[in-house]
Amino acid sequence: MKKIAVFASGSGTNAQNLAQYFSKGNKARIAAIYCNNPSAGVIKRAEYLNIPIILFNREDLCNNNNVLQSLINQDIDLIVLAGFLWLMPKNIIKSFQGRIVNIHPALLPLYGGKGMYGSKVHESVIRDRQKASGITIHIIDEEYDKGQTLFQATCEITDDDTAETLAGKIHELEYMYFPKVIDEYLDKI
């Protein structure tokens, strides 16, 4: 059985969705949830799901190798970024080359990059009067939102959509496709 580490900074709805999806089979399981925000909702979700939560700070992630060593010690096969807002450091990217997957709430390369997350993305899409948006699931590299695209799904934007209603449409796409794309990608690593 393959082991997945989920990194999250916020409420953790995608982390929970992934955990519930993989709890139904024997291909993989969520071995741990890593979180850089001690007040994030994902912590309570991890407790509810009985998944170990590993809290860390920037020093642990970027300077002293604590996070990397933890991932190695747990024999993690795949890292999934599910609402994780920090750029992954080079040492983790190198150690898990091609094995770190992110989900972004827009159709990359549009509306990506540093600072483009959550409602900021949806507000920009609505402000620019786009006719469609969606999700992008991609392998990460050393730049925000620049890695190889694995999958995209789109949704229509209507004239009466707001950033909030668009967020709802995006969440539906995330919940529907993210676990399935991860499941398929596990066969390639």
DOSEVEX-749401 format. One record per residue: x, y, z of N, C-alpha, C in turn; residue in three letters. Coordinates in steps of 0.1 Angstrom, whole numbers, padded with zeros to 4 digits, always signed. Example, Ala and Ser with C-alpha at 12.3 -4.5 7.8 and 13.67 -1.06 7.14 Angstrom:
REM residues 2
+0132-0057+0078+0123-0045+0078+0132-0033+0078ALA/+0128-0022+0071+0137-0011+0071+0129+0000+0079SER/
REM end
This chain:
REM residues 189
+0008-0012+0000+0000+0000+0000+0009+0012+0000MET/+0006+0022-0009+0014+0034-0010+0009+0044+0001LYS/+0019+0052+0005+0016+0062+0016+0016+0076+0010LYS/+0006+0083+0013+0005+0097+0008+0006+0106+0020ILE/+0013+0117+0019+0014+0128+0028+0006+0140+0022ALA/-0003+0145+0029-0011+0157+0024-0006+0169+0032VAL/-0003+0180+0025+0001+0192+0030-0010+0202+0029PHE/-0015+0208+0040-0026+0218+0039-0023+0229+0049ALA/-0029+0241+0046-0027+0253+0054-0041+0258+0059SER/-0052+0253+0054-0065+0259+0057-0075+0249+0063GLY/-0087+0249+0057-0098+0242+0063-0097+0227+0062SER/-0091+0222+0051-0088+0208+0049-0099+0200+0043GLY/-0108+0207+0035-0119+0199+0029-0113+0189+0018THR/-0103+0194+0011-0097+0185+0001-0090+0173+0008ASN/-0083+0176+0019-0076+0166+0026-0086+0155+0031ALA/-0097+0160+0036-0107+0151+0041-0113+0142+0030GLN/-0116+0149+0019-0121+0142+0007-0111+0131+0002ASN/-0098+0134+0002-0088+0124-0002-0088+0113+0008LEU/-0088+0116+0021-0087+0106+0031-0099+0096+0030ALA/-0111+0102+0028-0123+0093+0027-0122+0085+0014GLN/-0117+0090+0003-0116+0083-0009-0107+0071-0007TYR/-0095+0073-0002-0085+0063-0001-0088+0053+0010PHE/-0097+0056+0019-0100+0047+0030-0108+0035+0025SER/-0114+0036+0013-0122+0026+0007-0115+0015-0001LYS/-0102+0017-0003-0095+0007-0011-0082+0003-0004GLY/-0074-0004-0011-0061-0009-0005-0049-0005-0014ASN/-0051+0005-0023-0040+0010-0031-0031+0020-0023LYS/-0037+0028-0015-0030+0039-0008-0038+0044+0004ALA/-0031+0051+0012-0037+0057+0024-0030+0070+0027ARG/-0038+0079+0034-0032+0091+0038-0024+0088+0051ILE/-0011+0088+0051-0003+0084+0062-0002+0096+0072ALA/-0002+0108+0068-0001+0120+0077-0006+0132+0069ALA/-0010+0142+0077-0013+0155+0072-0003+0164+0078ILE/+0004+0172+0070+0014+0182+0074+0007+0195+0073TYR/+0009+0203+0084+0003+0216+0084+0012+0227+0090CYS/+0013+0238+0084+0021+0249+0088+0013+0260+0095ASN/+0000+0258+0098-0009+0268+0104-0015+0261+0117ASN/-0010+0265+0129-0016+0258+0141-0030+0261+0144PRO/-0037+0270+0137-0051+0273+0139-0059+0268+0127SER/-0054+0260+0118-0061+0256+0106-0071+0246+0109ALA/-0082+0246+0102-0093+0237+0103-0089+0222+0100GLY/-0079+0221+0092-0075+0207+0088-0070+0199+0100VAL/-0066+0206+0110-0061+0198+0122-0073+0191+0129ILE/-0084+0197+0130-0096+0190+0136-0101+0179+0126LYS/-0100+0182+0114-0104+0171+0104-0095+0159+0105ARG/-0082+0161+0107-0073+0150+0108-0076+0142+0121ALA/-0078+0149+0132-0082+0143+0144-0094+0134+0142GLU/-0104+0140+0136-0117+0132+0134-0115+0120+0125TYR/-0106+0121+0115-0103+0110+0106-0092+0100+0112LEU/-0087+0104+0124-0076+0096+0130-0064+0095+0122ASN/-0060+0106+0116-0048+0107+0107-0038+0115+0115ILE/-0026+0110+0116-0016+0118+0123-0014+0132+0117PRO/-0013+0142+0125-0011+0156+0121+0004+0160+0125ILE/+0011+0166+0116+0024+0170+0118+0025+0185+0116ILE/+0026+0193+0127+0027+0207+0126+0042+0211+0124LEU/+0044+0221+0116+0058+0225+0114+0058+0240+0111PHE/+0070+0246+0112+0072+0260+0108+0081+0261+0096ASN/+0084+0273+0092+0092+0276+0081+0106+0270+0083ARG/+0111+0272+0095+0125+0266+0098+0125+0251+0096GLU/+0115+0244+0100+0114+0229+0099+0113+0225+0084ASP/+0106+0233+0076+0104+0230+0062+0117+0234+0054LEU/+0122+0245+0056+0132+0251+0047+0147+0250+0051CYS/+0149+0250+0064+0163+0251+0069+0169+0239+0076ASN/+0161+0232+0085+0168+0222+0093+0164+0208+0088ASN/+0157+0206+0077+0154+0193+0071+0145+0184+0080ASN/+0138+0190+0090+0129+0182+0098+0118+0176+0090ASN/+0112+0184+0082+0100+0179+0074+0105+0169+0064VAL/+0116+0171+0057+0121+0161+0048+0124+0148+0055LEU/+0131+0149+0066+0134+0137+0073+0122+0129+0078GLN/+0112+0137+0082+0099+0130+0086+0093+0123+0074SER/+0093+0129+0063+0087+0122+0051+0095+0110+0047LEU/+0108+0111+0048+0117+0099+0045+0114+0088+0055ILE/+0114+0092+0068+0112+0082+0079+0099+0074+0078ASN/+0089+0081+0072+0076+0075+0070+0074+0067+0057GLN/+0085+0067+0049+0084+0060+0036+0073+0066+0027ASP/+0072+0079+0027+0061+0085+0019+0064+0083+0004ILE/+0053+0079-0003+0055+0077-0018+0051+0089-0026ASP/+0041+0096-0021+0035+0108-0028+0032+0119-0019LEU/+0035+0131-0022+0031+0143-0015+0020+0150-0023ILE/+0009+0153-0016-0002+0160-0022-0004+0173-0015VAL/-0003+0184-0023-0006+0197-0017-0020+0201-0020LEU/-0028+0202-0008-0042+0205-0009-0045+0218-0001ALA/-0043+0229-0008-0045+0242-0001-0033+0245+0007GLY/-0021+0241+0003-0008+0245+0010-0003+0257+0003PHE/+0000+0267+0011+0003+0280+0005+0018+0284+0004LEU/+0027+0276+0010+0041+0279+0009+0047+0272-0003TRP/+0058+0278-0009+0065+0272-0019+0074+0261-0013LEU/+0073+0249-0019+0081+0238-0014+0096+0240-0016MET/+0105+0237-0007+0119+0240-0008+0125+0230-0018PRO/+0137+0234-0023+0144+0226-0034+0147+0212-0028LYS/+0151+0211-0016+0156+0197-0011+0144+0187-0011ASN/+0132+0191-0008+0121+0182-0008+0117+0179-0023ILE/+0117+0190-0031+0114+0187-0046+0124+0178-0052ILE/+0136+0179-0048+0147+0170-0054+0145+0156-0049LYS/+0142+0154-0036+0140+0141-0030+0127+0134-0034SER/+0117+0142-0038+0104+0136-0043+0101+0141-0057PHE/+0112+0141-0065+0110+0145-0079+0099+0138-0086GLN/+0089+0145-0092+0078+0139-0099+0068+0133-0090GLY/+0070+0134-0077+0060+0128-0067+0054+0138-0058ARG/+0053+0151-0062+0046+0161-0055+0035+0167-0064ILE/+0022+0165-0060+0011+0170-0068+0004+0181-0061VAL/+0000+0191-0069-0007+0202-0063-0021+0204-0071ASN/-0030+0210-0064-0043+0214-0071-0044+0229-0070ILE/-0047+0235-0081-0049+0250-0082-0063+0253-0087HIS/-0069+0263-0081-0083+0266-0084-0085+0275-0096PRO/-0078+0273-0107-0079+0280-0119-0073+0272-0130ALA/-0075+0276-0142-0070+0269-0154-0056+0275-0157LEU/-0046+0269-0151-0032+0274-0154-0029+0272-0168LEU/-0021+0281-0174-0013+0291-0167-0019+0304-0163PRO/-0032+0305-0165-0039+0317-0161-0041+0317-0146LEU/-0040+0329-0140-0043+0331-0125-0035+0322-0116TYR/-0023+0320-0119-0014+0313-0110-0003+0322-0105GLY/+0006+0316-0098+0018+0323-0092+0016+0327-0078GLY/+0027+0333-0073+0027+0337-0058+0015+0346-0055LYS/+0009+0343-0044-0003+0351-0040-0016+0348-0046GLY/-0016+0339-0056-0029+0336-0063-0034+0323-0057MET/-0043+0324-0047-0049+0313-0041-0063+0316-0036TYR/-0071+0306-0035-0085+0308-0029-0093+0319-0035GLY/-0099+0328-0027-0108+0338-0032-0101+0348-0041SER/-0088+0350-0039-0080+0359-0047-0081+0355-0062LYS/-0080+0342-0064-0081+0337-0078-0095+0340-0083VAL/-0105+0336-0076-0119+0337-0081-0123+0352-0083HIS/-0119+0361-0074-0121+0375-0076-0115+0380-0089GLU/-0103+0376-0092-0096+0380-0104-0103+0375-0116SER/-0107+0362-0116-0114+0356-0127-0127+0364-0130VAL/-0135+0366-0120-0148+0374-0121-0145+0388-0126ILE/-0136+0395-0120-0132+0408-0124-0129+0409-0139ARG/-0122+0399-0144-0117+0399-0158-0128+0394-0167ASP/-0140+0391-0162-0151+0386-0170-0149+0374-0178ARG/-0141+0365-0172-0139+0352-0179-0152+0344-0181GLN/-0152+0336-0191-0164+0328-0194-0163+0314-0188LYS/-0151+0310-0184-0149+0297-0178-0137+0298-0168ALA/-0138+0289-0159-0127+0287-0150-0126+0272-0147SER/-0119+0268-0137-0118+0254-0134-0106+0251-0124GLY/-0102+0238-0125-0091+0234-0117-0079+0229-0125ILE/-0067+0229-0120-0056+0223-0126-0049+0215-0115THR/-0046+0202-0119-0039+0193-0110-0025+0191-0117ILE/-0014+0194-0110-0001+0194-0117+0010+0189-0107HIS/+0021+0185-0114+0033+0182-0106+0039+0195-0103ILE/+0045+0197-0091+0052+0209-0088+0066+0209-0092ILE/+0071+0221-0095+0086+0223-0096+0090+0235-0087ASP/+0100+0241-0090+0106+0251-0081+0099+0265-0082GLU/+0089+0267-0091+0081+0279-0092+0067+0276-0089GLU/+0060+0287-0084+0046+0285-0081+0038+0282-0094TYR/+0031+0271-0094+0021+0268-0104+0026+0267-0118ASP/+0039+0262-0119+0045+0261-0132+0048+0246-0137LYS/+0045+0236-0129+0049+0223-0132+0040+0216-0142GLY/+0043+0204-0146+0036+0197-0157+0021+0194-0153GLN/+0012+0198-0161-0002+0196-0159-0006+0181-0161THR/-0013+0176-0151-0018+0162-0152-0032+0162-0157LEU/-0040+0172-0152-0054+0172-0155-0060+0186-0153PHE/-0070+0190-0161-0078+0202-0160-0093+0198-0162GLN/-0101+0205-0154-0116+0204-0156-0121+0218-0156ALA/-0131+0221-0163-0136+0235-0164-0151+0235-0160THR/-0155+0248-0156-0169+0251-0153-0172+0264-0160CYS/-0184+0266-0164-0189+0278-0170-0191+0289-0159GLU/-0188+0301-0163-0191+0312-0155-0203+0320-0161ILE/-0213+0322-0153-0225+0330-0158-0224+0344-0154THR/-0232+0353-0160-0231+0367-0157-0234+0370-0142ASP/-0242+0362-0136-0246+0364-0122-0237+0357-0112ASP/-0226+0351-0116-0217+0345-0107-0209+0355-0099ASP/-0206+0352-0087-0197+0360-0078-0185+0352-0075THR/-0175+0357-0068-0164+0350-0064-0168+0338-0055ALA/-0179+0340-0047-0183+0330-0038-0190+0318-0046GLU/-0199+0322-0055-0205+0311-0063-0196+0304-0072THR/-0186+0311-0077-0175+0304-0085-0167+0295-0076LEU/-0164+0299-0064-0157+0290-0055-0165+0277-0053ALA/-0178+0278-0051-0186+0266-0050-0185+0257-0062GLY/-0185+0262-0074-0183+0254-0086-0169+0247-0086LYS/-0159+0255-0082-0146+0250-0082-0144+0239-0072ILE/-0150+0241-0060-0149+0230-0050-0156+0217-0055HIS/-0167+0218-0062-0173+0206-0067-0164+0199-0077GLU/-0157+0206-0085-0147+0200-0094-0136+0193-0086LEU/-0131+0200-0076-0120+0195-0068-0124+0182-0062GLU/-0136+0182-0055-0140+0170-0048-0143+0158-0058TYR/-0147+0161-0070-0150+0151-0080-0137+0145-0086MET/-0128+0153-0089-0117+0149-0097-0103+0147-0090TYR/-0101+0154-0079-0088+0153-0073-0084+0139-0068PHE/-0093+0132-0061-0089+0119-0057-0087+0109-0068PRO/-0095+0110-0079-0094+0101-0090-0081+0103-0098LYS/-0077+0116-0099-0064+0119-0106-0052+0114-0098VAL/-0053+0116-0085-0042+0111-0076-0042+0096-0077ILE/-0053+0089-0077-0054+0075-0077-0047+0070-0090ASP/-0051+0076-0101-0045+0072-0114-0030+0075-0114GLU/-0025+0086-0108-0011+0090-0109-0003+0080-0100TYR/-0009+0074-0090-0002+0065-0081+0003+0053-0089LEU/-0004+0049-0100+0000+0038-0109+0013+0041-0117ASP/+0016+0054-0118+0028+0058-0126+0041+0061-0118LYS/+0039+0060-0104+0051+0063-0096+0056+0050-0090ILE/
REM end
